[in-house]
Amino acid sequence: MEKCDLKRCGNAATGSIEDDEGSFSFCDAHFGEVTSAALHQGLSLADAVDAVARAEAIEYETRFRSGQPLGDGARSEERRVGKECRSRW
């Protein structure tokens, strides 16, 4: 099974896209981020992959240094809080 080309992702790739520099495969979560960076910032796919990976690394480092949950834990916390808020309505 092919994996997402973003470092640290590890998710299964669900789609691929190519440009003059090569072919890249992404999971659903990263496909939109990378293509958006490429289109809106005028980047090649390789540069967009690097930009998204750098942004994720910075976010990870910031969360780590501040003691916030990392990775899926942060998402789970957001979902838990969202459920609590919806249940109060």
C-alpha positions in Angstrom: 0.0 0.0 0.0 1.3 3.4 -0.9 1.8 5.9 1.9 1.3 9.7 1.9 4.4 11.6 0.8 4.4 14.0 3.7 6.9 13.2 6.4 5.5 11.9 9.7 2.1 11.2 8.2 2.1 7.4 7.6 -1.5 7.4 6.4 -2.5 5.5 3.3 -2.4 7.5 0.1 -5.8 8.0 -1.4 -4.8 10.0 -4.5 -1.9 11.2 -6.4 -1.0 14.3 -8.5 1.9 15.1 -10.7 3.7 18.1 -12.2 7.0 18.7 -14.0 9.0 17.7 -11.0 7.4 14.3 -10.4 4.4 12.4 -9.0 3.2 12.8 -5.4 0.7 10.7 -3.4 -1.3 12.1 -0.5 -3.9 11.0 2.1 -7.2 12.8 2.2 -6.0 15.1 5.0 -3.0 16.4 3.1 -4.2 16.5 -0.5 -6.1 19.8 0.0 -3.4 21.4 2.0 -0.7 20.7 -0.5 -2.8 21.5 -3.6 -4.0 24.7 -1.9 -0.4 25.8 -1.1 0.7 25.0 -4.7 -2.2 27.0 -6.3 -2.4 30.0 -3.9 1.3 30.5 -3.4 2.4 29.6 -6.9 4.6 26.7 -5.7 5.6 23.5 -7.4 4.2 20.4 -5.8 7.6 19.5 -4.4 7.9 23.0 -2.8 4.3 22.8 -1.5 5.0 19.4 0.1 8.0 21.0 1.8 6.0 24.0 2.9 3.2 21.9 4.4 5.7 19.6 6.1 7.6 22.6 7.6 4.3 24.1 8.9 3.3 20.8 10.5 6.8 20.5 12.1 6.5 24.0 13.5 3.1 23.3 14.9 4.3 20.0 16.4 7.3 21.7 18.0 5.1 24.5 19.4 2.6 22.0 20.9 5.5 19.9 22.3 7.2 22.9 24.0 3.9 24.1 25.5 2.8 20.7 26.8 -0.3 20.5 24.5 -1.4 17.2 23.2 0.4 16.0 20.1 -0.9 14.4 17.0 -4.3 12.6 17.2 -4.6 13.5 20.9 -5.2 17.2 19.9 -7.8 16.2 17.5 -9.5 14.0 20.0 -9.6 16.8 22.5 -11.2 19.1 20.0 -13.8 16.5 19.2 -14.5 15.9 22.9 -15.0 19.6 23.6 -17.2 19.9 20.5 -19.4 17.1 21.6 -19.7 18.7 25.1 -20.7 22.0 23.6 -23.3 20.4 21.3 -24.8 18.4 24.2 -25.4 21.7 26.1 -27.6 23.2 23.3 
